[in-house]
Amino acid sequence: MRAVLNAYGRALLSQLHGRMLLLSVVPCLLSLALWGVLLWQGLQPLLDGLHGLFAEHDGFRFSGGVLGAVGLGMLKTVVVPLLAMLLLLPLMMVTALLFMGVAAMPAIARHVGGRHFPQLEKKRGGSLLGSLATSLGALLLFLLGWLLILPLYLLPPLGLLAQAVLWGWLTYRVMAYDALADYASAAEREALMRARRWPLLTIGVVCGGAGALPGLLWMGGVLSVVLIPVLAALAIWLYILVFIFTGLWFQYYCLEALAGMRGVDGMHDVAAADA
């Protein structure tokens, strides 16, 4: 656990580096452009479609009864926008994560590895295709899990906890691969991810908890449909910042663990690296 906390401190300091702050610009702009078009073209049809399904299948009476039973009866008037937000939220997270992985993770690996782990040999056991395959498989399971936990949002603490665990698993699978892609061989990567499964999952779950905060902001769009685009833009930017910090945390931890596995010196002090 000490190694996890050390990597956390290093990631927090690196998050404030000007280069890391600039990394949020490109994936944020890509995500905003994509979701600006999708919300402009598809938000109202989605709301209309969900409203029609609820009206046709007596969903308003059923959802009103369920929400009233758990003390959330005031939400029955916004149940359709609320459901739309819950369906769109994982897609927003996924696209932000993909853009961040493509645009930011290589720069994070160069920043951390070049400045603090110059002694580590690059064995390049990962590849772009391998990263895409790992991400796609994990994302499909993530989306399936997201649909399964939707009923838990009737009990907000359970819903947020389930989201944090699910998001933690996703980031562990995706970012650990990307963090080790250049430096570890395939055998080293598999051995390290197996041996350090629980610390890596812990990092993912902690970041998953942080990732729930932009989701709460985005869910505030149920109060006013007019505010949805603005809240979506702010939520996407916050997701990118969380993802960059998460990438830094995984990068520091994974390279330190790889150095220990190889029996070479670990991370150099920041001052020494800058010298």
Number of C-alpha atoms within 10 A of each C-alpha: 9 7 14 19 13 15 23 20 14 17 23 15 13 21 21 11 11 9 13 19 14 10 20 21 16 15 23 23 16 16 22 20 12 14 21 16 11 11 16 11 11 13 19 12 12 15 18 14 13 18 16 14 14 17 12 10 10 11 17 18 12 13 18 17 15 15 17 14 11 10 12 14 14 11 16 18 14 14 20 24 23 19 16 16 22 18 15 14 20 19 14 20 20 17 17 24 25 18 18 26 23 15 18 23 21 15 15 23 23 14 17 20 22 13 18 22 21 15 14 20 12 14 14 13 17 19 14 11 9 14 17 16 13 16 22 15 13 17 20 11 12 19 15 10 15 20 12 10 15 15 12 15 15 15 13 11 11 14 17 21 17 21 26 21 18 21 27 22 20 23 26 25 21 23 27 24 26 27 27 27 23 19 23 24 16 17 9 17 21 14 14 19 20 11 12 14 14 13 16 25 21 17 22 28 24 15 23 26 17 18 26 18 16 21 24 13 15 24 21 17 20 20 14 10 14 10 13 21 18 12 18 25 19 16 23 26 21 20 25 25 21 21 26 25 23 25 27 28 29 28 27 27 26 28 24 23 20 21 19 12 12 12 9 12 13 18 22 14 13 13 9 9 13 9 7
